[in-house]
Amino acid sequence: MLLESKHTRQIAGEPFRRWFSSSKLDLIVWYDTHKSITGFQLCYKNGQEEKAFTWTYDHGFSHERIDDGENRPGRAKMTPILVTDGVFDKDAIQALFEAASQQLEAKIRTFVCKKLAEFPGRE
């Protein structure tokens, strides 16, 4: 079940955000000054890899892998970054989100479900 982090760090100059987590998902939702959703990022694990499905009003859809910066033998860990990734399993992620979001606010749940359904298919 996705639960909200009550102490989500806000970054000056960036949109207000809320963060929700479960054992399998993280959902970050961004808002404008009128409290309308302007984007979200849904992070999930696919095997050992962590992936991020993002939708924003300005840029539309993206699907990326999270490079955690760990795989550098003999070197310090680097900052995690998003890198281009392949196929997005829309049906599996929709089902995972729907199962985890039963207690989520209806406005957020409906918005994310709608955007996942709008995604055109495999990348």
C-alpha positions, 0 to 999 in steps of 0.5 A: 500500500502506498503511504505518504512520507510526511516530511518530503523535502521541498527544493526552492525553485522546484514545484511542490511535491509529495512522496508516497512509498510502498514495498514495491513502488515510489510515487512522486507527485508534483503540483503547481501553485494552484494545487493542480498535478503537473507531473509524477514519477512512478519508480519500480523494480524490474528484477535487479534494476530500478526503473522510473516512469515519468509524465509531466505536463511540459514533456509528456512521457518517459521511461528510464532506468535508474543508474544507482552509481554503485557499479564502479569497482574501486571507485566511490559511489556516484549520484544516481541518474536516469538513463535511457531504457527499453520496454515499459511493461504497461499492463504489469505496472498498471496492475502493480499500481492499482493494487498498491494505490487502493488507499491513495487519494482518489484525485491522485490515483485517478490521474496516475491511472489515466496517464498510465492508460494513455501511454501509447505502448511499448517504447 
